[in-house]
Amino acid sequence: MSTATVAKPTAQQPGKGSRRLSLPVLLLIIAGVLVLTSVVRLISGADGITSTGQMSTALRLAVPIGLAGLGGLWAERAGVVNIGLEGMMILGTWFGAWAGYQWGPWTGVAFGIIGGALGAVLHAIATVTFNVNHIVSGVALNILALGTTRYLSKFTFEDAPQGSSKQSPPIDSLGTFDIPGLSSWLQTLNEKHWFLVSDIAGLVGGLVTNLSPLTVVAVALVPATWWVLWRTAFGLRLRSCGENPVAAESLGVNVYKYKYIAVIISGGFAGLGGAFLSIVASNVYLDGQTAGRGYIGLAAMIFGNWMPGGLALGAGLFGYTDSLNLRGGTTNVHALILLLAMLLVVGGVYLLWRRKLISGVITLVISAVMFLWYAGTDEVPRQVVTAAPYVVTLLVLSLSAQRLRMPKADGLPYRKGQGK
């Protein structure tokens, strides 16, 4: 009598097939980048690349990108692609400025969240209820939000004092604060321009200097999102809708409800990012104020592999490159060419060590071109500085694309009972 051996199926954890960096390796990479940055600063004399003011500006510019990315994270973890983040941010800028001008900045923040959530409701109705293609719905929402806010501005801001059809009157500030003692000590240490120590002081000093209360709230939302989505039953059900909605439905999860909740929260985050732009970053609403930050936030989310921590790193990177454009960045960007060339050398050597000869040689050739560019010029054209955030977005996405793992059911149509 023969017995048949049946192989026991093993459950594969989501994302286990993708190679994810461990925390020690990630910290080692960050430390290496800091060391190389300090070396570049000493060679180029561009002390501004790690100054406290540069880092503080980078944090302020990273916040709306990070909030948009968090919005995309919530939606896509539930299986809904949210290309409409840009439109939701636009609604947040207008609603935040409109309410902030009349009733104060904190009321404006609340209305900015509501404005983004209203746009998200439209996106949820189209994608969840009517199964409209998620990309088409998001693009349509972006166009609708842009046209709606321009139309409304003509009736609300055009006749107001210091306002126009493309700009709101000034909005009262939420105020800023420093960490007493620590901020001034770190700034003094940064101004000594010591190797690595002053660079770390500038980085940390930028996180505790000239802070807005809304910045603190936005930074706190990153660990809060991680805790809710990965440490609560609610988060487990929501993520199951983005991985396998049919299986989630079989276990009693109301998939429609969780998708709606996720998309509305997503819009609220994007609207908060828009309100930050119009109330904190510039204290006025301006036509075209978002400048594609919704899309960059989506890129930061993808770079972070649909995880809050990676998203925060991506937002910080994009915020930093954007800050170079605001603080006389031609010299600083010129120094970053040298930093990029050094990083490419490290990457090329790593690829050769992994026996990827063609990729390694190409990377080293590109690094040689970057070295020649740096050596042959004293500064870069202003146009290169302006384009730096968008170039970095493309480079980061292209280099990190092979390590990404999106939720399995992200963007796929779902109908209740389709698994029966």
PAPA-705333 format. One record per residue (C-alpha): residue in three letters; y, z, x. Coordinates in steps of 0.1 Angstrom, whole numbers, plus 5000, padded with zeros to 4 digits. Example, Ala and Ser with C-alpha at 12.3 -4.5 7.8 and 13.67 -1.06 7.14 Angstrom:
# residues 2
ALA495550785123
SER498950715137
This chain:
# residues 420
MET500050005000
SER503349895016
THR506650055010
ALA509749865010
THR512650005030
VAL515849985011
ALA518950005032
LYS521350265019
PRO524750125013
THR527550285033
ALA531050325019
GLN533650165041
GLN536850355042
PRO539950155035
GLY541450025066
LYS538650135089
GLY537949775099
SER541549745111
ARG542349905145
ARG544850175138
LEU546750355165
SER545950725169
LEU548850965171
PRO548351045209
VAL548450675217
LEU551450615195
LEU553350905212
LEU552350765246
ILE553750425237
ILE557050575224
ALA557350775257
GLY556750465277
VAL559450275258
LEU561850565264
VAL561150555302
LEU561650185303
THR564850215283
SER566150475307
VAL565350245337
VAL567149955320
ARG570150175314
LEU570350275350
ILE569949915362
SER572349755338
GLY574950035335
ALA574949995297
ASP575150365289
GLY575850285252
ILE572250185244
THR571150545243
SER574550715235
THR574750975207
GLY577150755188
GLN574850465190
MET571950665177
SER573950815149
THR575050475137
ALA571450345140
LEU570350635117
ARG572950555091
LEU571950185091
ALA568250265091
VAL568450485059
PRO568950205033
ILE566349985051
GLY563950285051
LEU564550355014
ALA563949995004
GLY560750005025
LEU559650325007
GLY560250154974
GLY558049864985
LEU555350104997
TRP555150274963
ALA554849954944
GLU552349784968
ARG550150084970
ALA549650044933
GLY548949674937
VAL552349524927
VAL554249314953
ASN557949384951
ILE559949104965
GLY562649224941
LEU563749504963
GLU566849314973
GLY567949274937
MET567249644930
MET569349744959
ILE572149514946
LEU572049694913
GLY572050024931
THR575249934950
TRP577049824919
PHE575950114896
GLY576550364923
ALA580050244930
TRP580950214893
ALA579850564884
GLY580950714918
TYR584550574913
GLN584850734878
TRP582851054880
GLY582351134917
PRO579851044945
TRP576851244934
THR577051094899
GLY577250754916
VAL574050834935
ALA572250924903
PHE573450604886
GLY572450394917
ILE568850524912
ILE569050444875
GLY570350094883
GLY567450014907
ALA564950164882
LEU566249934854
GLY565649634876
ALA562149774884
VAL561349804846
LEU562049424843
HIS559749354872
ALA557049584859
ILE557149424824
ALA556849074839
THR554149154865
VAL552049434848
THR552349344811
PHE552648964812
ASN550848894846
VAL553748684859
ASN553348594896
HIS554748884915
ILE556748664940
VAL558248454912
SER559248764893
GLY560848924924
VAL562848624933
ALA564048584897
LEU565148954897
ASN567048904929
ILE568948604915
LEU569548794882
ALA570849104899
LEU573248904921
GLY574648714891
THR574849024869
THR576749244894
ARG579248964901
TYR579848914864
LEU580349284858
SER582649334887
LYS585249104871
PHE585549344842
THR585249674860
PHE586949644894
GLU589349354892
ASP592149544873
ALA591449884891
PRO593850004918
GLN592749874952
GLY589949684936
SER589149314930
SER586349104915
LYS584449134948
GLN585349494958
SER585449834941
PRO588250094946
PRO587450354973
ILE584850624964
ASP585150984973
SER583051085003
LEU579951305002
GLY581151455035
THR579351485068
PHE578251775090
ASP576751855125
ILE574152105135
PRO576352385150
GLY576052425187
LEU573052185191
SER575051875184
SER577851935210
TRP575352055236
LEU573251735232
GLN576251515234
THR577451685266
LEU573951635281
ASN573951275270
GLU577251215287
LYS575851325321
HIS573750995321
TRP570751155338
PHE567450965340
LEU565451005308
VAL566851355300
SER570251215288
ASP568450935269
ILE566351185250
ALA569451395244
GLY571251095229
LEU568251015207
VAL567951365193
GLY571751405192
GLY572051105170
LEU569751275145
VAL571851595142
THR575451455145
ASN577751325117
LEU575051365091
SER575551285054
PRO573651505029
LEU572151195015
THR570851105049
VAL568951435050
VAL567551365015
ALA566451015026
VAL564651135057
ALA562951405038
LEU561551145013
VAL559351005041
PRO557051305045
ALA557351375008
THR556051025000
TRP553151075024
TRP552251415008
VAL552351284973
LEU550450964979
TRP547751105003
ARG547451464994
THR547551484956
ALA545351364928
PHE548251164914
GLY548650974946
LEU544850904949
ARG544850754914
LEU547950544921
ARG546450414954
SER543150334937
CYS545050094914
GLY546149904945
GLU542649904961
ASN540349844931
PRO541849874897
VAL538549784879
ALA536850074896
ALA539850304888
GLU539650204852
SER535950284850
LEU536850634862
GLY539350684834
VAL542550594853
ASN545250434831
VAL545950154855
TYR548950014835
LYS550550354834
TYR550250414872
LYS551550064880
TYR554550114858
ILE555250454874
ALA554950314909
VAL557250014903
ILE559850224886
ILE559850474914
SER560050184938
GLY563150064920
GLY564650414922
PHE564150424959
ALA565750074964
GLY568650174941
LEU569150494961
GLY569350274992
GLY571950054975
ALA573950364964
PHE573850485001
LEU575450155011
SER578350164987
ILE578950544987
VAL578050665023
ALA577950365046
SER581250205034
ASN582650415004
VAL583250084985
TYR581149834967
LEU581349484983
ASP579949154970
GLY576949074992
GLN576849425006
THR573049445010
ALA572949145034
GLY569249105031
ARG568349475037
GLY565849465009
TYR563949195027
ILE564149385060
GLY562949695043
LEU559949495031
ALA559349385066
ALA559649745079
MET556949845053
ILE554649565065
PHE555249655102
GLY554350015093
ASN551049895079
TRP551850025044
MET552150385058
PRO555350605056
GLY555350695093
GLY555050345106
LEU557650235080
ALA560150495093
LEU559650365129
GLY560250005117
ALA563350105098
GLY564650285129
LEU564049975150
PHE565849745127
GLY568650005122
TYR569050025159
THR569349655165
ASP571849635136
SER573949915151
LEU574449705182
ASN576449465161
LEU578849735150
ARG579549905184
GLY580549625207
GLY577049505212
THR577349205236
THR576849425267
ASN574149635251
VAL572149335238
HIS572349185273
ALA570749505286
LEU568049485259
ILE567149135272
LEU566049315304
LEU564149575283
LEU562349305263
ALA561449125295
MET559849445309
LEU557949505277
LEU556649155278
VAL555349215313
VAL553549515301
GLY552149325272
GLY551049035293
VAL549249255318
TYR547449425289
LEU546349095274
LEU545048985308
TRP543149315311
ARG541649245277
ARG540648895291
LYS542948705268
LEU544048475295
ILE545948215275
SER547948475255
GLY548548685286
VAL549848385307
ILE552148275279
THR553548625275
LEU554248645312
VAL555948305312
ILE558248415284
SER559048745302
ALA559948535333
VAL562348325311
MET563948655298
PHE564348785334
LEU566148455343
TRP568348475312
TYR569348825321
ALA569948745358
GLY571948435350
THR574448585325
ASP576748885323
GLU576748915285
VAL575348735255
PRO577248535228
ARG578448735198
GLN576248515176
VAL573148645193
VAL574249005186
THR574848925149
ALA571348755146
ALA569549035165
PRO568349235135
TYR566848925119
VAL565248795151
VAL563749145157
THR562349135121
LEU560548795128
LEU559348905163
VAL557949235150
LEU556149085121
SER554648805142
LEU553449045169
SER552049305145
ALA550449075120
GLN546949095134
ARG546749475130
LEU547849485093
ARG545749575063
MET547349555029
PRO545949714998
LYS543049504986
ALA544349434951
ASP547949394961
GLY549549114941
LEU546349034922
PRO546548994884
TYR544849264864
ARG543849294827
LYS542449594811
GLY538649574806
GLN538249274829
GLY535349444847
LYS533249464816
